[in-house]
């Protein structure tokens, strides 16, 4: 077992995380009710979620480690997505449209932040569900959190990708795919990419004894579950509030947006919302 430190952040850090979750949800509603500001709302959501990860994670690992987490995710994502756009591996044949903003080679700059913000939630909840393996320097613990975090983070992409790709056309799958225009290879790519980034980050506590600060309370552990649960609500809200229309993916297959919103709602219920509810129960059972 590695040497750990007990650390408690000021109450303001928890209040800030809750406020950032609120900002994320308000921006979501603004984008749904006022589609003309959808792009601006998305940037607000991404900024609030990235700040959530930095603030929340800094209590356990320190800000330098969280900035390293962001840098690792940014570099790995840009390498794998640029590779896939050029060669088709590992994600498949796709490209980002100008709607995603400035690019680094073929990949928009904001993509790295999207992976980091969702990835941090996956990491934190995997650590909670597995009983804090980040404190243990054993081989099993070193691999456990990256694997579970990989699945949690890819579950979020399973909800967002058909909407961002087939409906909003923020990215395009050139050959389409069976999951509302998205191919299976996309999710394999997400699993490979996030696993590599998580595994690299997992090496930091193993190499730096004392980096992990323990003693966080139930609310601290519950905060990422609350954030993930709020994110999961996006999909039933899409189903209720957005119109049903026909969309055609680049392969020529026609889909109904109502079916896409219903399908992603089902996925969200049994992935994001399920993980969030389970994590809240686990956090509630922790010693005060």
C-alpha positions as CSV (number, residue, x, y, z in Angstrom):
1,X,0.0,0.0,0.0
2,X,1.4,3.4,-0.9
3,X,1.9,6.2,1.6
4,X,-1.2,8.5,1.5
5,X,-2.1,11.9,2.9
6,X,-5.3,12.9,4.6
7,X,-6.6,16.1,3.0
8,X,-9.8,18.1,3.1
9,X,-10.5,20.9,0.7
10,X,-12.3,24.0,1.9
11,X,-16.1,23.7,1.7
12,X,-16.1,26.3,-1.1
13,X,-14.5,23.7,-3.5
14,X,-17.6,21.4,-3.1
15,X,-19.9,24.4,-3.5
16,X,-18.1,25.3,-6.6
17,X,-18.4,21.8,-8.0
18,X,-22.2,21.9,-7.4
19,X,-22.4,25.3,-9.0
20,X,-20.5,24.0,-12.1
21,X,-23.0,21.1,-12.3
22,X,-25.8,23.7,-12.2
23,X,-24.2,25.8,-14.9
24,X,-23.8,22.6,-17.1
25,X,-27.6,21.9,-16.7
26,X,-28.7,25.4,-17.3
27,X,-26.6,25.6,-20.5
28,X,-28.2,22.3,-21.6
29,X,-31.7,23.7,-21.1
30,X,-30.7,26.9,-22.9
31,X,-29.5,25.0,-25.9
32,X,-32.6,22.9,-26.0
33,X,-35.1,25.8,-25.7
34,X,-33.0,28.2,-27.9
35,X,-31.4,26.1,-30.6
36,X,-29.8,29.2,-32.1
37,X,-27.3,29.4,-29.2
38,X,-26.6,25.6,-29.2
39,X,-22.9,26.0,-30.0
40,X,-22.4,28.6,-27.3
41,X,-24.3,26.5,-24.8
42,X,-22.1,23.5,-25.7
43,X,-18.9,25.5,-25.0
44,X,-20.3,26.6,-21.6
45,X,-21.1,23.0,-20.8
46,X,-17.6,21.9,-21.8
47,X,-15.9,24.6,-19.8
48,X,-17.9,23.9,-16.7
49,X,-17.3,20.2,-16.9
50,X,-13.5,20.7,-17.4
51,X,-13.4,23.0,-14.5
52,X,-15.3,20.5,-12.4
53,X,-12.7,17.9,-13.1
54,X,-9.8,20.2,-12.2
55,X,-11.4,21.4,-9.0
56,X,-12.7,18.1,-7.8
57,X,-9.7,16.1,-8.8
58,X,-7.2,18.6,-7.2
59,X,-8.5,17.7,-3.8
60,X,-7.3,14.1,-4.1
61,X,-4.3,14.4,-6.5
62,X,-3.3,18.1,-6.4
63,X,-3.7,20.6,-9.3
64,X,-0.3,19.7,-11.0
65,X,-1.5,16.0,-11.3
66,X,-4.8,17.1,-12.7
67,X,-3.1,19.3,-15.3
68,X,-1.0,16.3,-16.1
69,X,-4.2,14.2,-16.5
70,X,-5.5,16.9,-18.9
71,X,-2.2,16.9,-20.9
72,X,-2.1,13.1,-21.1
73,X,-5.7,13.0,-22.4
74,X,-5.1,15.8,-24.8
75,X,-2.0,14.2,-26.4
76,X,-3.3,10.7,-26.5
77,X,-6.7,11.8,-28.1
78,X,-5.0,13.9,-30.7
79,X,-2.6,11.1,-31.7
80,X,-5.3,8.4,-32.0
81,X,-8.0,10.6,-33.7
82,X,-5.5,12.1,-36.1
83,X,-4.3,8.6,-36.9
84,X,-7.8,7.4,-37.5
85,X,-8.8,10.3,-39.7
86,X,-5.7,9.6,-41.8
87,X,-5.9,5.8,-41.9
88,X,-9.3,4.7,-40.5
89,X,-7.8,3.1,-37.4
90,X,-8.8,2.7,-34.6
91,X,-12.1,4.7,-34.8
92,X,-13.0,4.1,-38.4
93,X,-13.4,6.5,-41.3
94,X,-14.7,9.9,-40.0
95,X,-13.9,13.6,-40.0
96,X,-14.7,16.6,-37.9
97,X,-16.7,19.4,-39.5
98,X,-16.0,23.1,-39.2
99,X,-18.7,23.3,-36.5
100,X,-16.2,21.9,-34.0
101,X,-13.9,25.0,-34.2
102,X,-10.1,25.3,-34.7
103,X,-8.1,22.1,-35.3
104,X,-4.8,20.7,-34.4
105,X,-4.0,19.0,-37.7
106,X,-7.3,17.1,-38.3
107,X,-8.7,17.2,-34.7
108,X,-10.5,20.1,-33.1
109,X,-8.8,21.5,-30.0
110,X,-11.9,21.1,-27.9
111,X,-12.0,17.4,-28.4
112,X,-9.2,16.9,-25.9
113,X,-11.1,18.8,-23.3
114,X,-14.3,16.8,-24.0
115,X,-12.3,13.5,-23.4
116,X,-10.8,14.9,-20.2
117,X,-14.0,16.2,-18.8
118,X,-15.9,13.0,-19.3
119,X,-12.8,10.9,-18.6
120,X,-12.3,12.4,-15.2
121,X,-15.9,11.4,-14.2
122,X,-15.2,7.9,-15.4
123,X,-11.9,7.8,-13.4
124,X,-13.4,9.2,-10.2
125,X,-16.4,6.8,-10.2
126,X,-14.4,3.8,-11.2
127,X,-12.1,4.6,-8.2
128,X,-15.2,4.9,-5.9
129,X,-16.8,1.7,-7.1
130,X,-13.6,-0.3,-6.8
131,X,-12.8,0.9,-3.3
132,X,-10.0,3.4,-4.0
133,X,-7.4,1.3,-5.8
134,X,-5.4,4.4,-6.6
135,X,-4.0,4.1,-3.0
136,X,-2.6,0.6,-3.8
137,X,0.6,0.1,-5.7
138,X,-0.2,-3.5,-6.5
139,X,-0.3,-4.7,-10.1
140,X,-4.1,-5.5,-10.0
141,X,-5.0,-2.1,-8.6
142,X,-2.8,-0.4,-11.2
143,X,-4.9,-1.8,-14.1
144,X,-8.3,-2.0,-12.4
145,X,-9.3,1.7,-12.4
146,X,-8.2,2.4,-16.0
147,X,-10.3,-0.6,-17.3
148,X,-13.5,0.4,-15.5
149,X,-13.0,4.1,-16.2
150,X,-12.7,3.2,-19.9
151,X,-16.1,1.5,-19.9
152,X,-17.8,4.4,-18.0
153,X,-16.4,7.0,-20.3
154,X,-17.2,5.1,-23.5
155,X,-20.8,4.7,-22.2
156,X,-21.1,8.5,-22.3
157,X,-19.9,8.5,-25.9
158,X,-22.5,5.8,-26.7
159,X,-25.1,8.3,-25.8
160,X,-23.6,11.4,-27.4
161,X,-22.1,10.1,-30.7
162,X,-25.3,9.4,-32.7
163,X,-26.6,12.9,-31.8
164,X,-23.3,14.8,-32.4
165,X,-22.7,12.8,-35.6
166,X,-25.9,11.8,-37.4
167,X,-28.2,14.6,-36.1
168,X,-25.9,17.7,-35.5
169,X,-23.2,16.7,-38.0
170,X,-20.4,18.0,-35.8
171,X,-18.5,15.0,-37.1
172,X,-19.3,12.7,-40.0
173,X,-18.9,8.9,-40.4
174,X,-18.2,8.5,-44.1
175,X,-19.5,5.0,-44.3
176,X,-22.3,5.3,-41.7
177,X,-22.8,2.6,-39.2
178,X,-25.4,0.3,-37.6
179,X,-25.9,2.3,-34.4
180,X,-27.8,5.3,-35.8
181,X,-25.1,6.0,-38.3
182,X,-22.2,5.3,-36.0
183,X,-20.0,2.2,-36.5
184,X,-18.9,-0.2,-33.8
185,X,-15.3,0.7,-34.6
186,X,-15.9,4.2,-33.0
187,X,-16.5,2.7,-29.6
188,X,-13.5,0.4,-29.9
189,X,-11.5,3.5,-30.7
190,X,-12.9,5.3,-27.6
191,X,-12.0,2.3,-25.4
192,X,-8.5,2.1,-26.8
193,X,-7.9,5.8,-26.5
194,X,-9.3,6.3,-23.0
195,X,-7.6,3.1,-21.7
196,X,-4.2,4.3,-22.8
197,X,-4.7,7.8,-21.2
198,X,-6.0,6.3,-18.0
199,X,-3.2,3.8,-17.8
200,X,-0.6,6.5,-18.2
201,X,-2.3,8.6,-15.5
202,X,-2.5,5.6,-13.2
203,X,1.3,5.4,-13.2
204,X,1.7,8.7,-11.5
205,X,0.5,7.7,-8.0
206,X,2.5,4.4,-8.4
207,X,5.6,6.4,-9.1
208,X,5.0,9.1,-6.5
209,X,4.2,7.7,-3.1
210,X,2.1,10.1,-1.1
211,X,0.5,11.8,-4.1
212,X,-3.0,10.4,-3.3
213,X,-4.7,12.4,-0.6
214,X,-7.3,10.4,1.3
215,X,-10.0,11.3,3.7
216,X,-12.6,12.8,1.3
217,X,-16.1,12.8,2.7
218,X,-19.3,11.3,1.2
219,X,-20.3,14.5,-0.6
220,X,-16.9,14.6,-2.4
221,X,-17.4,11.1,-3.7
222,X,-21.1,11.8,-4.5
223,X,-20.3,14.9,-6.6
224,X,-19.1,13.1,-9.8
225,X,-22.1,10.8,-9.5
226,X,-24.4,13.8,-9.4
227,X,-22.7,15.3,-12.4
228,X,-23.0,12.1,-14.4
229,X,-26.6,11.7,-13.5
230,X,-27.4,15.2,-14.6
231,X,-25.6,14.5,-17.9
232,X,-27.7,11.4,-18.3
233,X,-30.9,13.5,-18.2
234,X,-29.9,15.1,-21.4
235,X,-31.2,12.2,-23.5
236,X,-34.8,11.9,-22.2
237,X,-35.0,15.7,-22.4
238,X,-34.0,15.4,-26.1
239,X,-36.7,12.9,-26.6
240,X,-39.4,15.1,-25.0
241,X,-38.3,18.5,-26.2
242,X,-36.8,18.1,-29.7
243,X,-38.8,17.6,-32.9
244,X,-38.9,14.3,-34.8
245,X,-37.4,14.7,-38.3
246,X,-35.6,12.7,-41.0
247,X,-31.8,12.8,-41.2
248,X,-29.6,11.0,-43.7
249,X,-26.1,9.9,-42.9
250,X,-23.2,10.0,-45.5
251,X,-23.8,6.4,-46.4
252,X,-27.3,7.3,-47.6
253,X,-29.2,5.6,-44.7
254,X,-32.2,7.6,-43.4
255,X,-32.9,7.8,-39.7
256,X,-35.6,9.5,-37.7
257,X,-34.3,11.8,-35.0
258,X,-37.1,10.6,-32.7
259,X,-35.7,7.1,-32.9
260,X,-32.2,8.3,-32.2
261,X,-33.4,10.3,-29.2
262,X,-35.3,7.3,-27.9
263,X,-32.4,4.9,-28.5
264,X,-29.9,7.1,-26.7
265,X,-32.4,7.5,-23.8
266,X,-32.5,3.8,-23.3
267,X,-28.7,3.6,-23.4
268,X,-28.4,6.5,-20.9
269,X,-30.9,4.9,-18.5
270,X,-28.9,1.6,-18.3
271,X,-25.4,3.2,-18.4
272,X,-25.0,6.8,-17.2
273,X,-28.0,6.9,-14.9
274,X,-27.4,3.4,-13.6
275,X,-23.8,4.1,-12.9
276,X,-24.7,7.4,-11.2
277,X,-27.4,5.9,-9.0
278,X,-25.1,2.9,-8.0
279,X,-22.3,5.3,-7.2
280,X,-24.5,7.5,-5.0
281,X,-25.5,4.4,-3.0
282,X,-21.9,3.4,-2.7
283,X,-20.9,6.9,-1.6
284,X,-23.8,7.0,1.0
285,X,-22.5,3.7,2.5
286,X,-19.0,5.1,3.1
287,X,-17.9,5.9,6.7
288,X,-18.5,9.5,7.5
